[in-house]
Amino acid sequence: YAEHRDKPLFGELVAFLTRGPVVAMVVEGPGDGTWHLMRTIIGKTKVEDAQPGSIRGDFATTTNENLVHGSDGDESAAREIGLWFPDLV
């Protein structure tokens, strides 16, 4: 989340992300754009915009303490996979 380092919410974000266990995974699919499919399954970032049937739509209670994260493109996916699973990149 280096892109958020200069934002006022950064300290709260780091505190939230480090206060409990994390399950990290890489989802692969045919062709490019698997991240787009996963973002649909995850749901919109803002709780009030998340579609019923999506993870956030069914289970999230607040936007600030997000239930799940998904990369928003091929470049960010490659960067984030490298953070968690350096042997895969």
N, C-alpha and C positions, 0 to 999 in steps of 0.2 A: 504493500500500500504506500510505497514511496511517493506516488503522485498526490497523496493527501497530506504529506508531511507539513506543509505550510498552512494548512487549514485549521481553524479553531477546534474542530472535532477530533483531531489526530490523537491527542492524549487519551481521550475517552475510547476511541476506536482500539488503540493498542491495549488498554486495560481490559476491554471486553474480549478481544481476541486471545488474550493470554490467561484468562481466569479459569479456563476449564479445558477438558480434553478436546482434541480435534481429530476428525477422521478425514484423511486426504485420499483422493482417488483420481485416477485418470480414466476417462471414458473415451473409447475409440469407436469409430463407426466408418462406414464406407464413404470415401471421398472427403472433400473439405467441407467444413461447415457443421461438424458434429456439435461444436460449441453452440450454434444457433438452435439446434434441436434441444440441447440440454437447457438452454436459457428458457425455452418454452415450457419445459417440464418443471423447471425451478419456479417460474413466475416472475412477474414484474417486481422491481426492487421495493417500491412503496407498497406497504401492506394494503392500502385502500385501492390500489390499482391491480393487485395480483388476482389472476383469474381463479375462480373455483375449479378445483381439480388439480391445480398446480401445488407444489410443495408449500410455497409461501402463501398461496390463497387458502389452503386448508389448515396450515399449522402455525404460520407466523402471527405474532401478536403485536409486534412493534417493528418499525422500519429501522430505528437506530441500532437495535440488537438483532441483526439479521440472522436468520436460521440457517441459511445455506449460501454459499458463494459459488459463482460460476464465471469462468473467463468470458470476456465480451468480444473476443475475436481471435484469429489465428496467432497474431503476435503476442497478445497478452497470455494466451494459453501456453505458448512455447516458453515464455518467461516464467510463468507460474509453475509449470511442470518442472522446470529446471530448479526452482527453489526447493520443491518437495522431493523430487526424484531425479537428482542430477545424472544418474546413470542412464536415463531414458532419452536425454537430449544429446 
